[in-house]
């Protein structure tokens, strides 16, 4: 198994082009891209890189967002919604090229997705969603109850089958990207960034130690832990829960090992691993307190085990691992990417939701363009100060 990248201690105050605060998957994608472009990059991480929200990721690299295209169309109109979906799909393709180009070993596998009917969303609603996707020139097909049973063995009213997503080990991907970034000259600093000061057109990053980092630009990639001066009103912290089974025999898994997720809020997801385990998760709760979250885990394990038996009854349901973690989300299901209002030269990269890694890749490209004064109009769709409409 790949070892975590080493961090160096600050022995003096330093100056850099870009300081990235956070060494998880978002920070590592930023570091690889910016350093490859020739930027002088410093990654500031106070803990083991990737041991925050990255390690608790679903590991599903989807282009479908937590909000359906129908929901986003109701909120922002079809053109904006279609653009978000097309950008998300392009981001998964970009991730695929990135992993292949560097030869990164992170259990990366292309996967289709199965968006399955649940609660009030049946075949009629799924067909309406697919019609909008086709209008946006996005791929996919509806499977009726009989087709879903025949082709995938799932007992749901219907599903949308879509190509073009993937799965990966997010921790191995993150660590590999940091090592690649370091090869381009990036430094990984073991420090806690506690304050940010705008001085002379630059940003002084104050650490908890005696030294500071003077940066032309700062990128906040701190996961669900936001500095006090960011905190958009649409942001909230929730907790998610997951279990993993013992390895299954390969013939005891569904075809194509599709990424399965429910048309429900909160949704349930199910995927496989390279070791033929089944991972099923969800049961999200709007709680942020770690002790309260951890206390809920035993009950959540039982609930998830029951749902696994309902969704894939032939599984060997012996549980090998269970875990929970905090994650950030927004009321419209879209990420927070771009300049921090009122803070010159500080950008935020918060790729939230079930496809957070997809949005993190998108953030790395957007912020690199912003730093180079190449901002495009569609960036406003993800702005921190956008007018966010809550879903009904």
Secondary structure by P-SEA (a helix, b strand, c coil): ccccbbbbcccccccccbbbccccaaaaaaaaaaaaaccbbbbbbcccccccccccccccccccccccaaaaaacccaaaaaaaaaaaaaaaaaaaaaaaaacccccbbbbbbbbcccccccaaaaaaaaaaaaaabbbbbbbcaaaaaaccccccccbbbbccccccaaaaaaaaaaaaaaaabbbbbbcccccccccccbbbbbccccbbbbccbbbbccccccccccccccbbbbbbbbccccccccccccccccbbbbccccbbbbbccccbbbbbbccccccccaaaaaaaaaaaaaaaaaaaaaaccccccccccccccccccccccccccccccccccbbbbbbcccaaaaaaaaaaaaaaaaaacccccccccccccccccccc
